[in-house]
Amino acid sequence: MAKRLVLKTQVCPDCAVVGSIRKILYGMPDPDNFDFEKFAVGGCCFNGDGTDPDFACRVCGWSDVRADLLLSVSESKLQP
């Protein structure tokens, strides 16, 4: 079973802020009911071919796909 990525403890690969990573949700959110602190808005247009970012940093605006975020997390654990 794969481990679930805990975003509260993740470090942004660009600005190094802990806990600033949010999952991107695509579509048109209802501004009265959407949790803008928990999720990032990805807009209503996307490629759908796996190249669309699914995570974003609320501090610096970095965004990328899950595999790249997991890779950067793994690499940071290897560094002293």
C-alpha positions as CSV (number, residue, x, y, z in Angstrom):
1,M,0.0,0.0,0.0
2,A,1.4,3.4,-1.0
3,K,2.0,6.0,1.6
4,R,-0.3,9.0,1.5
5,L,1.5,12.3,1.0
6,V,1.0,14.5,4.0
7,L,1.0,18.1,2.7
8,K,1.2,19.8,6.1
9,T,4.7,18.5,6.5
10,Q,5.9,19.0,3.0
11,V,8.6,21.6,2.1
12,C,8.2,23.6,-1.1
13,P,11.0,22.7,-3.5
14,D,11.4,26.4,-4.6
15,C,11.0,28.5,-1.5
16,A,11.5,25.9,1.3
17,V,8.5,26.9,3.3
18,V,7.1,24.0,5.3
19,G,3.3,23.4,5.0
20,S,2.7,25.7,2.1
21,I,1.8,23.0,-0.5
22,R,-1.8,22.7,-1.5
23,K,-3.6,20.3,-3.8
24,I,-4.9,21.9,-7.0
25,L,-8.5,21.4,-7.8
26,Y,-9.7,22.1,-11.4
27,G,-13.0,23.6,-12.2
28,M,-15.0,26.6,-11.2
29,P,-15.3,26.7,-7.4
30,D,-18.2,28.2,-5.5
31,P,-16.5,31.2,-3.7
32,D,-18.9,30.8,-0.8
33,N,-18.1,27.2,-0.1
34,F,-14.6,26.6,-1.4
35,D,-11.7,26.2,1.1
36,F,-9.1,28.5,-0.5
37,E,-6.7,27.8,2.4
38,K,-6.7,24.0,1.8
39,F,-6.9,23.9,-2.0
40,A,-5.5,25.9,-4.9
41,V,-7.7,26.7,-7.9
42,G,-6.4,25.2,-11.1
43,G,-9.0,26.8,-13.5
44,C,-11.4,25.2,-15.8
45,C,-9.1,24.3,-18.6
46,F,-6.5,21.5,-18.4
47,N,-4.7,19.1,-20.7
48,G,-5.8,15.8,-19.1
49,D,-2.7,14.0,-20.2
50,G,-0.9,13.8,-16.9
51,T,1.1,17.0,-17.4
52,D,-1.2,19.3,-15.5
53,P,0.2,20.3,-12.1
54,D,-1.7,18.9,-9.1
55,F,0.2,20.6,-6.3
56,A,1.0,24.3,-5.7
57,C,2.8,26.4,-3.1
58,R,0.6,29.2,-1.6
59,V,3.8,31.3,-0.8
60,C,5.8,31.4,-4.1
61,G,3.4,30.0,-6.7
62,W,5.4,26.9,-7.5
63,S,3.3,24.1,-9.1
64,D,4.1,20.7,-10.4
65,V,2.8,17.1,-10.7
66,R,2.7,14.6,-7.8
67,A,5.6,12.5,-9.0
68,D,7.9,15.5,-9.1
69,L,6.9,16.6,-5.6
70,L,7.5,13.1,-4.3
71,L,10.9,12.9,-6.1
72,S,12.0,16.3,-4.5
73,V,10.9,15.1,-1.1
74,S,12.9,11.8,-1.5
75,E,16.0,13.7,-2.7
76,S,15.8,16.1,0.3
77,K,15.8,13.2,2.7
78,L,19.0,11.9,1.2
79,Q,20.9,15.2,1.7
80,P,22.6,15.7,5.0
